[in-house]
């Protein structure tokens, strides 16, 4: 799938200090894809950023638009379970 980034997603990537290379790796080789609100999908993988493990979640529209993204140190909260995200 081809992905495009909405301006908000680019801003979030910069503000949250998530490298583009990490985001692209999660999108193209996710460890898991779960359902999110509004028919979106959450692509996610556990990655190491600055020597610490994080789960990186990338919220994607069915047409491939990246809506938002974030990282969390609470890996077990998201891994292996289906969660609906509030990305409003």
C-alpha positions as CSV (number, residue, x, y, z in Angstrom):
1,X,0.0,0.0,0.0
2,X,1.1,3.5,-0.7
3,X,1.0,5.8,2.3
4,X,0.5,9.6,2.4
5,X,1.1,11.8,5.5
6,X,-1.5,14.4,6.5
7,X,0.2,17.6,7.8
8,X,-1.0,16.8,11.3
9,X,0.8,13.4,11.2
10,X,4.1,15.1,10.1
11,X,3.8,17.6,13.0
12,X,3.2,14.9,15.5
13,X,6.1,12.9,14.2
14,X,8.4,15.9,14.7
15,X,6.9,17.0,18.1
16,X,7.0,13.4,19.5
17,X,10.6,12.9,18.1
18,X,9.7,9.7,16.2
19,X,12.2,9.3,13.3
20,X,10.7,8.9,9.8
21,X,12.7,5.8,9.3
22,X,11.0,4.2,12.3
23,X,7.5,5.3,11.1
24,X,8.2,3.8,7.6
25,X,9.4,0.5,9.2
26,X,6.2,0.3,11.2
27,X,4.0,1.0,8.2
28,X,5.7,-1.5,5.9
29,X,6.6,-4.2,8.4
30,X,4.2,-3.9,11.4
31,X,4.3,-6.4,14.1
32,X,0.5,-6.0,14.4
33,X,-2.4,-4.2,12.8
34,X,-5.4,-3.5,14.9
35,X,-8.8,-1.8,14.4
36,X,-9.1,1.8,15.4
37,X,-12.1,4.2,15.4
38,X,-13.8,5.5,12.3
39,X,-12.7,2.5,10.2
40,X,-9.1,3.3,10.6
41,X,-6.2,0.8,11.3
42,X,-3.5,1.1,13.9
43,X,-0.1,-0.2,12.6
44,X,2.1,-0.9,15.5
45,X,5.5,-2.3,16.4
46,X,7.8,-2.3,19.4
47,X,11.0,-0.4,18.6
48,X,13.9,1.1,20.4
49,X,14.3,4.8,20.4
50,X,17.2,6.4,22.2
51,X,18.0,3.0,23.9
52,X,14.4,2.5,25.3
53,X,11.6,0.2,24.1
54,X,8.5,2.0,22.9
55,X,5.4,0.9,21.0
56,X,4.9,3.1,18.0
57,X,1.4,3.3,16.7
58,X,0.5,4.8,13.3
59,X,-3.2,5.5,12.7
60,X,-4.1,5.0,9.0
61,X,-7.2,5.7,7.0
62,X,-8.4,2.9,4.6
63,X,-7.1,4.9,1.7
64,X,-3.5,4.9,3.1
65,X,-3.6,8.4,4.7
66,X,-1.6,8.6,7.9
67,X,-3.8,10.5,10.3
68,X,-1.6,10.6,13.4
69,X,1.1,8.7,15.2
70,X,2.5,8.4,18.7
71,X,4.8,6.3,20.8
72,X,4.2,4.9,24.3
73,X,6.5,3.2,26.8
74,X,3.4,1.2,28.0
75,X,4.0,-1.6,25.5
76,X,1.8,-4.1,27.3
77,X,-1.2,-1.7,27.1
78,X,-1.3,-2.0,23.3
79,X,0.5,-5.1,22.3
80,X,-1.6,-8.2,21.5
81,X,-5.0,-6.6,22.1
82,X,-7.5,-4.8,19.9
83,X,-8.0,-1.3,21.1
84,X,-10.0,1.5,19.6
85,X,-8.2,4.8,19.5
86,X,-9.6,8.2,20.2
87,X,-7.8,10.3,17.5
88,X,-10.3,13.1,17.4
